[in-house]
């Protein structure tokens, strides 16, 4: 990329910075904390993925081995436990990080 190609981007960056009122975002200027939904969503996805994954694996094995709902139930329980365990780990990490920040 040549310097001529970069000039429109520099101009856009300057205008965007001016529109935001400088380098700091609006949340930083007002002193408000932003809500962080990421870890909560991650915990929810962990649970749903564990249940769905366990169910899918159990159903596939039951179909293949013709063992009717035995493996479905077993893998549903295992997937649920794994999903909940991952969710608890995520939330414990969030609590630990929050405690370190004070």
N, C-alpha and C positions, 0 to 999 in steps of 0.2 A: 504494500500500500504506500503510495507516495504521499508527500506532504500536502499536495493539492487535494487528494482524496480525503485527507483527514480534516481539512478545514471546516467542512459542513458539520462534522461531528463535534469539533471543538466549540463551534458557535451554538449548536444545540445544547451541549453540556452547560455552557455559560448561561443560556436563556433558562434552562431548567433549574439551575442553581439559583438564579435571580428570582424565578417564580416561587421557589420554595422558601425564599427569604434567607439565603446564605447556605452554609454547609450543613447546619443542623436541621433535623426534621421538625415538624410541628409538635410531635410528642415530646421531643427533647426540650423544646423551648417552653412548653407549658408545664413540664415536670411530671406529666402523667406517665404511669407505667402502662405499657401495652399488654393486652391479654395474650397469653401464649397457649393456643389450643393444641399445638403439635403433640406434646406428650400424651394428652388425653385421647386424641384421635389415634395415636399409635397404639395405646393400650386397647382401645376398642377394636382396632383392626387386628391386633394380635389374637384377641378372643374369637372374633368372627372367623379369621383364617384358620385357627386351630380346629374349631368345630367343623367348618366346611371341609378342610383337608382330611380330618379324621373320618368324616362321613363318606367322602368320596373314595378314600382308600378302602374303607370297610365295605362299601357297596361293590367296588370293583373286585375285591378279593372274594366276596360272597358270590358274585356272578361267575367268576372264573372257577372257583372251587366247589360251587353248588352247595354251600353250607348255610343257606338261608340266613336269617338275621343275626347269627352268632357273631361273625366278624364285624358286621356293621355296628353292633352295640359295643363290642370291645374297642374298636377304633374310634367310635364316637366319644367314648369315655376318655381314651388316651389323648385324642385331639383336644378335648375340652380342658383336660388337666394341663396339657402343654400350653394351650393358649392362655389360660389363667396364670400359669407360672410366668410366662413371658410378660404379661400385662403387669403382674406384681413387680417384676424386675424393673420394668420401665418406670413405674410410679415410684419405686424405691430410689432409683437413680435421680428422678426429678426432685424428690424430697431431700436427698443428700446434697444435690447441687444448690438447692434453695437454702439449705442450712449453711452451706459454706459461704454463700453470698451475704448472709446475715440478715 
